[in-house]
Amino acid sequence: MSPQIILYGLLALSLSLSFAADLSPLQDFCIADPQSRVFVNGLACKDPKLAAANDFFFAGLHLAGNTSNRVGSVVTPVTVSQMPGLNTLGISMIRIDYAPWGINPPHTHPRASEILTVLEGCLEVGFVTSNPDNRHITKVLHKGDVFVFPIGLVHYQRNAGSANAVAIAALSSQNPGVVTVANAVFGSVPDIAGDILVKAFQLDNSVINYLQSKF
Ligand SMILES: *[C@@H]1O[C@H](CO)[C@@H](O)[C@H](O)[C@H]1NC(C)=O
């Protein structure tokens, strides 16, 4: 192999690594300044001399979230919104509580892969690969099991048991974002035109109207 080809190979590799998650920080830290009126990719930094331990701290992830909702699960996030010191670091964390048979409905994180650990209970998890295969990869997890959902892919979890379940997950973005498929498609504001969804989902208008009324 010529030196140029090796060089291009290394360059491509380093680019793909640095774009696999949020960009690398250019300083020790950049604590988000909620007061800033500057729009940057991420959040503007407050004066590093004003950094305090609490900027890098969150309390309460031992507390169970309230799962009394129509899906029977709740996410407690620790992203840059809860922990300003995460700004520019490219990581965040969540706790997920599941009622018996509760689900975390199909969704994607546009900016993050997610590595999930089951702390309590039994979870059925899965993700679907991109077109054209749309392969469904699924597994049943028990306490201590770890599973990764690759960035951007539609994934879900279901508590496959009659006890509460708890998981903790790390995400490769300070601000992973969530797109819940049903809400985005049937609950957008304003609505996506019904006839578009009729064709897209090959369903009757009445079914689309019903689904839109649900979200
Ligand atoms: C949990 O949420 C439900 C529905 O919002 C509410 O009625 C209930 O009081 C909440 N329970 C606790 C312990 O906060």
The ligand as an SDF file (V2000), in Angstrom:
LIG
                    3D

 14 14  0  0  0  0  0  0  0  0999 V2000
  -47.6970    9.3670   39.8010 C   0  0  0  0  0  0  0  0  0  0  0  0
  -48.3370    9.9790   38.6860 O   0  0  0  0  0  0  0  0  0  0  0  0
  -49.7540    9.8670   38.7210 C   0  0  0  0  0  0  0  0  0  0  0  0
  -50.2890   10.3820   37.3830 C   0  0  0  0  0  0  0  0  0  0  0  0
  -49.7260   11.6240   37.0440 O   0  0  0  0  0  0  0  0  0  0  0  0
  -50.2830   10.6490   39.9160 C   0  0  0  0  0  0  0  0  0  0  0  0
  -51.6880   10.5530   39.9660 O   0  0  0  0  0  0  0  0  0  0  0  0
  -49.6550   10.0560   41.1900 C   0  0  0  0  0  0  0  0  0  0  0  0
  -50.0490   10.8290   42.3030 O   0  0  0  0  0  0  0  0  0  0  0  0
  -48.1470   10.0310   41.0900 C   0  0  0  0  0  0  0  0  0  0  0  0
  -47.6080    9.2860   42.2270 N   0  0  0  0  0  0  0  0  0  0  0  0
  -46.6440    9.7730   42.9910 C   0  0  0  0  0  0  0  0  0  0  0  0
  -46.1860    8.8730   44.0900 C   0  0  0  0  0  0  0  0  0  0  0  0
  -46.1430   10.8700   42.8200 O   0  0  0  0  0  0  0  0  0  0  0  0
  1  2  1  0
  1 10  1  0
  2  3  1  0
  3  4  1  0
  3  6  1  0
  4  5  1  0
  6  7  1  0
  6  8  1  0
  8  9  1  0
  8 10  1  0
 10 11  1  0
 11 12  1  0
 12 13  1  0
 12 14  2  0
M  END
$$$$
